[in-house]
Amino acid sequence: MQQTVRVCRWIRNRSVPDLRPALLLLVLCALRAEAESIALIKSYDSEPYDAAISGFLSSCDTEITEYNLDGNREGSDSLIGSIVRSRPRLIVAIGVLAAEFAKQRFSDVPVLYAMVPEPQEYGLTGSNIAGISLDIPIERQLTVYRSMVPGLKSLGAIYDPRVSGDFIAQATAVAERLGIVLHTRQVESRKQVPAALRELLREEPIDALWMVPDETVLTPESFKFLLLSSFEHKLPFLAASDIFVEVGALASLTPDYADVGRQGCELATALEKGEVSFAQLDVVGPAKVNLSINLKTAKKIGLNIPEDVIAAADVVYR
Amino acid sequence: MTCSVRRLFAATAASLAASTAAADKLNTLIPGLYGGDGITLAGTSGGPFPSHAPHFLIDTADNFNRLNDIISAQVGAIPFASAGAGFAFRFDEDLGTFVQTSESFGPVFAERAETIGDRRFNANLSFTFFQYDEFLGQDLDDLVVRTLHDADIIPPFDVRTSFELDTVDVHLNLDVDINALNFAGTYGVTDRLDVGFLVPIADVDVRIVTHAEVVKSPENDIPVDVHTFEGGPESPDDMASGSAQGLGDIVLRAKYHWLESDTNNLAAALLVKTASGDEEDFLGTGDATVRPFLIYSRSFGAFTPHVNLGYEFNLDDSDQNSLEYAAGFDFGAEKLTLAMSVLGSREFGGDGFADTIVNGAIGLKWNPFGSYILTANVLLPLNDDGLRSDFISTLAFERNF
C-alpha cells in the first residue's frame, strides 16, 4: 500500500561497526522525510494512471510516498491513517476517485489532481485544489482536424443531449469562431443512431463526421455502422480515441498520459515554489496530445493529408 | 495424434492427389469381407434335409451395405471454420474516453453476419481428428449384421421355412479413424464482402474385424446342426484394413453483410463444396453441393447470438438436398471467447439413413497476443442417426492480417 520511494540511501549503504548513530540518523531522516513528502494517491491500478505516475516520478526529484485507493472511494482506515501520519505538504491525486477522496478527507492539504475529465462536474474546485483536466480544448481539436482535412467547412455529429448537450453547445460556438458549421442530430438511445446518421448524411452537406465522446451514441455495434457509413460516403471519421483509429477511423487526438504526469510535476514544483497559486492555476488542459492517423483510411476515402500533418502525428497506421 | 499430424503433413508435402496405402480402395473393404459374395458354409449331403451348399447373403438394403455411402458422405463434410475479427470497447467514465475491452472472436463452425473488413485476411490452420463410434445408435465395436439363407432350398421357393430360417449373425468391430488438416483463408474484398476457401487434407484409416456365428431358428426342428462353418470354405472370422491420404472436398465461400442496424446484422452467404476428394477412399463425399444461406446475428455487448439457415442443393443427387441450420452464441471475456452452437442437417428426400444429423459444438477461442487466435472445439452428437463419433475434436490456429 505504502511505498517510500526515496529514503536516505547513504545511511543504508554505509558500513559502520557501530550502527547506533546510523539508526538515530535514519529515524531522524525518516521523520523529516515523512513531514515533507508529497503524497501521491492513485484511484486504482490502470495503465493510463500508471503511465501518468511514471511520468510524474521520472520528472520530480523530491520525496514522494505512493498510496493506492484500490477503487475504494472512501479509502480504508489504515490508508487514511498512513496519509495523516505522513503529514504531506501536497497531495497529488491521480484519477477522479483519488481527487474526490483527497478533497473530502484532506481539505486542509493542498491538492493537485491529474487524469480527471471534466473536473468541474465532480466539484473539484476550491482555494487549495487545482489540476490537469483530460479534456482536450475543442478549439485545439478542430484546428488540428482542419489542418488534416483541407477545406473543412462543416462537421456532422450525433449526440445525446443529456450526455453531451453542454459539450455540443460549446463546440458549436467554437466551431463558428473557426468558420466551421457544426451540423448535429440528437438521439436518446443507440437504436436511433442509424436513422439519425442517415438523416444527417441526407440533409446536411458535411465534410467530416465527428465522434464526440458520448456513450449513448457509441457502442461497438453503432461504431461499425458509423464507420461503414463514413467509408461509403467517403467522409473523414474523426474519432474520440486512438482505439478507433487503429480499426478504421481517420484520426483522433488523445492526451499523452505520461506527459500529463510530467506536467503534474511541473505544476507541483511551481506551486511549491510559489510561482503560481491554486487560484491562478484552477484547471489546465493536457499540454501534449497525441495525434493518431490512419493512412489506409485516408487512401480509402480519397483524402490527401498534408505531409507536415503526417510528420507531426504521433501514431500513423499505414 | 502426433503421428497422425506428421503423416498428414507428409501426405500434404508429397502430393495433393489422393494416395492409398492399400491396393484396394477403402470402399471395397466392407463388401469384400468373406470373399465378397456372402457367406458359404460347409456343404451338406444326406440326412433328413435336402443336400445343399448353405449360402447366406446380406440383404442389399441392409444397413451394412449403406455403411460405405454414409462413411463417405460424413467424412467429407468438414465444417468451414468461421473467421473471427471483432472489436469491442466501453466508455471509461474515469478517463472520459473509450477504452478497448474484451472482444468476441465469433463462433467456431457457425457463422456470424459481420465480415472481417476491407482487404483484411484471416488465415486458419486447423486439425480435426475423430473416430466413429456408433452407427444408427449401435456401437461400432460390436455391430451385428444378420445374413439370410437362400430361400430356394425347400419348396415353396422364395419363402423361407425350417432351416432356411437359420441366420448367420456377423459381429463387426469397425474402426474408422479420420484426421484432417485444413487450410482455410478468408479475404475481405470490401467492407461488406468476404470470400474464403477451405482445403482439407485427410487421412482415413479403416480396420474391420468380423466374427460370424450361426443362429439356429426356433422354427428349425431338425435335430442336427445343418449349418456349420466346420469343414466349409470360409472361416467364421475375417478382417480387412486400409488407409488413404489425400485431398478432401475443397470448399469455397462468399459472405455479404447485407443489412445492418445498431445491433442486428443480416448476411447472405454461399457455400460451394466441390467433389475434389476421392469418394472411393472416403476422402470426399463424391457430390458437389451449393448452399445459399442467411446469417443473422445480434450483439448484446460481448454476448452475440447467431442463427444460420440455408438449403443445400446436391448437384449430383437431388435426394440428398438438405436443410442446413445452426443456432448458438459466442461470448467474449478478456482475450477468451466461448462459443456454443447446435449444427443441424435434414434431408427431406433421404432414404432413412443419416437423414437427420444434429451436433452440438462447444469451443474456446483464445487470443494469447497480437492478432493470433488459438481455438479448441468439440462436436458432440445430439441424435443417433447416421454414422457418428462421440467426440470430434478440432484444434485451430488463426491469424488476422
Contacts between the chains, C-beta under 8 A, distances in Angstrom:
chain1	res1	chain2	res2	distance
A	43	B	94	6.6
A	46	B	94	7.9
A	48	B	95	5.9
A	95	B	94	5.6
A	96	B	93	7.7
A	96	B	94	4.9
A	97	B	94	6.9
A	115	B	95	7.2
A	117	B	93	7.8
A	117	B	94	7.6
A	117	B	95	6.5
A	117	B	96	2.5
A	117	B	97	7.4
A	118	B	96	6.4
A	134	B	95	6.4
A	134	B	96	5.3
A	134	B	97	7.4
A	135	B	96	6.9
A	190	B	262	5.1
A	190	B	263	7.7
A	191	B	261	7.6
A	191	B	262	5.4
A	191	B	263	7.5
A	193	B	262	5.4
A	194	B	260	8.0
A	194	B	261	5.4
A	194	B	262	5.7
A	213	B	91	7.2
A	213	B	96	6.3
A	213	B	97	5.7
A	213	B	98	6.9
A	215	B	91	3.7
A	218	B	89	7.9
A	218	B	91	7.1
A	218	B	98	6.5
A	219	B	262	6.9
A	219	B	263	7.9
A	220	B	87	6.4
A	220	B	88	4.7
A	220	B	89	6.2
A	220	B	103	7.9
A	220	B	299	6.7
A	220	B	301	7.8
A	221	B	262	5.1
A	221	B	263	4.9
A	221	B	299	5.2
A	222	B	262	4.9
A	223	B	87	7.7
A	223	B	89	7.5
A	224	B	87	7.7
A	224	B	114	7.3
A	224	B	260	7.3
A	225	B	260	5.9
A	225	B	261	7.3
A	225	B	262	6.2
A	228	B	191	5.5
A	228	B	192	7.3
A	228	B	260	7.2
A	231	B	118	7.6
A	231	B	191	5.8
A	240	B	97	6.0
A	240	B	98	5.9
A	241	B	89	7.8
A	241	B	97	5.0
A	241	B	98	4.6
A	241	B	99	7.4
A	243	B	89	5.9
A	243	B	98	6.3
A	243	B	99	7.0
A	243	B	100	4.6
A	244	B	89	7.9
A	244	B	98	7.2
A	247	B	87	5.0
A	248	B	117	7.3
A	254	B	97	7.2
A	296	B	119	8.0
A	300	B	118	7.1
